[in-house]
Structure formats: structure tokens, C-alpha cells
Amino acid sequence: MNTAERRSPSFREQADRLTLIDRWGHFVLDQPVLVYPGEAIWRKGDQLMVQRLDGRVDAYPGFVNR
């Protein structure tokens, strides 16, 4: 996954490999999240959103650490 720091709340990224995420840019998750290749991730407020391959969208809480 690209680790560029230019992420905005509406920026979506697609995982290109199996990844365990504990932070995404300046956003720190309360607990790590496993993301599979092809799944989309983005931040919405105080949650990291993950669109799974079956179409459902999961939300994981966290906070912005600047």
C-alpha cells in the first residue's frame, strides 16, 4: 500500500497485498485491522472504513495523531 502522507478524509486506497494496519497516515487505530488484496480503505471522521471484497463496509475506530 502507498504510505504517502497526503491523505484526506475522502481519499480511498486499494490494498495490493495482505496488510495488517495499525495506522493510516496520521490516523491511529484502536486495534489493528487485517485488509486483504483488492479491498478499499478510507477514513471517515474518527473511523477507518474498509470495503470488503463481498461488498460490505466495516468501520474501525481510532484517532488522528498529529
Secondary structure in CASP SS format (residue, H / E / C, confidence):
PFRMAT SS
TARGET T0000
AUTHOR 0000-0000-0000
METHOD secondary structure of the structure
MODEL  1
M C 1.00
N C 1.00
T C 1.00
A C 1.00
E C 1.00
R C 1.00
R C 1.00
S C 1.00
P C 1.00
S C 1.00
F C 1.00
R C 1.00
E E 1.00
Q E 1.00
A C 1.00
D C 1.00
R C 1.00
L C 1.00
T E 1.00
L E 1.00
I E 1.00
D E 1.00
R E 1.00
W E 1.00
G C 1.00
H C 1.00
F E 1.00
V E 1.00
L E 1.00
D E 1.00
Q E 1.00
P E 1.00
V E 1.00
L E 1.00
V E 1.00
Y C 1.00
P C 1.00
G C 1.00
E C 1.00
A E 1.00
I E 1.00
W E 1.00
R E 1.00
K E 1.00
G C 1.00
D C 1.00
Q E 1.00
L E 1.00
M E 1.00
V E 1.00
Q E 1.00
R C 1.00
L C 1.00
D C 1.00
G C 1.00
R C 1.00
V E 1.00
D E 1.00
A E 1.00
Y E 1.00
P E 1.00
G E 1.00
F E 1.00
V E 1.00
N C 1.00
R C 1.00
END
